Amino acid sequence: MKLKTKSSAKKRFSVTANGHVKMAQCNKRHNMRKRSNRMLRQSRGTCLMHPSDAKTVLNNYFHFSV
């Protein structure tokens, strides 16, 4: 039986062709007034997850063996 991908992970992460995990930047939901313009500017778009965290996500949520 094939294991299903967690629905929450499907919505939050995507896996690139090289096997990296792409995710949205954090700290952008509320209280933008107290954050510096530099921080807000650098937090645009997406970023790649750190390899140690990506290994956890791939093994537990996407069921890839890494």
N, C-alpha and C positions, 0 to 999 in steps of 0.2 A: 504494500500500500504506500502511495506517495504521500509525503507530508505536505500540508498546506502552508503557504506563506502567511505570516501574521498580517491581518488587515491593517493594523496600525503602522506596521513597518512599511507596507506598500505605499501608504500615503505620505510618509515622512522621509524616506530614503529612496535613492535609486542607485543601481550598480552600473558602473561604467564598463566599457569593453575590456579594460585592463584589470577589472576586478576591484577597483577602488569604490568606496561608498561615498556618494555625493549627498550633501544635506544642506538645509537652509541655515543661515547664520542665526545665532541666538541673541537674546536680549533686545528684541525689537517689537515687543507686544504692547507695552505701555510705559508711562513715565519717561517719554522722550525728552521732556524739557530739561531734566537734570543730567542728561548724557551729553557729552561733548560732540560738537559737529564732526570732529575727526573720527570719533568712534562710530557715529551713525553712518558716515560716508564709507568707512571701511567695512561696515557690516552689511553692505548691499549684496544681493545676489546669493550665490551658493558657494560652498567650500568643500574640500575633501576631508573626510573624517580621518583622525589619527589611526594608523594601522592596528594598534592594540584594541581600540574601540571597534574598529571595523570588523575585526576577527570575531568579536562577541556578537555583533549584529548579524553577520553572515551565518555563523554557526547556529544561533538560537532562534533567529527570526526568519531568515531566508533559507535555512537548512542547506547551505553550501558547506562542503567539507573543505576547510582551509588548513 
